[in-house]
Each structure stands twice: as structure tokens, then as C-alpha cells.
Amino acid sequence: MKLLHTSPIEITEITTDGRFGEFLFFADEAYVMTAGNHLTYSIEIDDDAVIEAGQLFYHDDAEKLAGLVTELAEKLCIDEGDAEALIDESKSIYDMDLDIEPEDMADASWDVQVFTARAAQILGFRAVEVEDEQGAAFMVSMMGRESELVKA
């Protein structure tokens, strides 16, 4: 499948330094989350390399996610059932009674999305389909794959 990513700057190197680490957000249509100029990149990714967030804990190897679930549960001071629900997007951080200031909720929800992408990676997938403010989006591991980004 062909996916698109927009960026306010040229991408020359993928690192783990940013909010989403090695993962970039893609969609099947370009959408722009920056006010200024932007570049659009495309990649081709095999459908078999993508898992939907809601399918993570139905995977045959879902037990491999236990450590990740525990890590998120401890980070947010929640039980592991709620951590699983956040990772698979069956619950939203906005619907939970957490000790997080309202102005920090967006950051916390983005942090949860990284756990979702990491879960997909642990299960051997390159990408995970998630829902965001624009609808379906794909978090794709791009570490060492900069050459796959094609300016559209």
C-alpha cells in the first residue's frame, strides 16, 4: 500500500530523539499538521507488515507484550487491563480518571501511541494502524529506512 507523510522539514535521518522515536505517522491521503510550508513523502509498505491496534492482543504472540503493558501501567499508575485497553485503543486516555493535568493530556495520549507502535514492532510488524484526529493513520518504523521515503 502507498502511504503519505508530511513534514515541515526535509527528512535526512531517522533517530529516536523525537516524541515518536523511530516512528513516523503516515496516512493514505496527505494531511498537513503544520502551518507553514511542508514536504510530502510517500512509501510503499506491504499490507502484511501492518497490524491494526485493535488486533494486537489477539495475535498468537500477544504474551510477548506483557512487559510493555506493565511498563505503561506503571508509567500511568493504572492497572494492566487499562494499559492493554489504551495500547489497543479500546479506551482513550481522555476517558480515564488519571492523575494528569488537562494541559498534559495530549502529550500523554501521544506517549500511549508510541506504546502501540512498540507493541506492533514486538510482534514483528513494521507498522500499526491507529486512529487519530484525522481518522486512520499508520505509525511506521523508519529507522534505517530513510531511502524508502520518496518526495511526492
JOKA-V781406 format. One record per pair of residues at least 6 apart in sequence whose C-alpha atoms are under 6 Angstrom apart, sorted by the first residue. I is the first residue (numbers start at 1). J is the second residue. D is the distance in whole Angstrom. If there is no record, write none. Layout:
i=I j=J d=D
i=I j=J d=D
This chain:
i=1 j=44 d=5
i=1 j=45 d=5
i=2 j=43 d=6
i=2 j=44 d=5
i=3 j=26 d=6
i=3 j=27 d=5
i=3 j=28 d=5
i=3 j=42 d=6
i=3 j=43 d=5
i=4 j=26 d=5
i=4 j=27 d=5
i=4 j=28 d=6
i=4 j=30 d=5
i=4 j=41 d=6
i=4 j=42 d=4
i=5 j=26 d=5
i=5 j=40 d=6
i=5 j=41 d=5
i=6 j=39 d=5
i=6 j=40 d=4
i=7 j=38 d=5
i=7 j=39 d=5
i=8 j=38 d=4
i=14 j=143 d=5
i=15 j=22 d=6
i=16 j=22 d=5
i=20 j=114 d=6
i=22 j=141 d=6
i=22 j=142 d=6
i=22 j=143 d=5
i=23 j=139 d=6
i=23 j=140 d=5
i=23 j=141 d=4
i=23 j=142 d=6
i=24 j=139 d=6
i=24 j=140 d=5
i=25 j=138 d=6
i=25 j=139 d=5
i=26 j=137 d=6
i=26 j=138 d=5
i=27 j=137 d=5
i=27 j=138 d=6
i=40 j=151 d=6
i=40 j=152 d=5
i=41 j=149 d=6
i=41 j=150 d=5
i=41 j=151 d=4
i=41 j=152 d=5
i=42 j=149 d=6
i=42 j=150 d=5
i=43 j=148 d=6
i=43 j=149 d=6
i=49 j=125 d=5
i=49 j=126 d=5
i=50 j=125 d=6
i=50 j=127 d=5
i=50 j=128 d=5
i=51 j=128 d=5
i=52 j=128 d=5
i=52 j=129 d=5
i=53 j=88 d=5
i=53 j=129 d=6
i=53 j=130 d=6
i=54 j=88 d=5
i=69 j=83 d=6
i=69 j=84 d=6
i=72 j=83 d=6
i=73 j=79 d=6
i=73 j=80 d=5
i=73 j=83 d=5
i=85 j=91 d=5
i=87 j=116 d=5
i=117 j=128 d=6
i=120 j=128 d=6
i=126 j=140 d=6
i=126 j=141 d=6
i=127 j=139 d=5
i=127 j=140 d=4
i=128 j=138 d=6
i=128 j=139 d=5
i=129 j=137 d=6
i=129 j=138 d=4
i=130 j=136 d=6
i=130 j=137 d=5
i=130 j=138 d=6
i=131 j=137 d=6
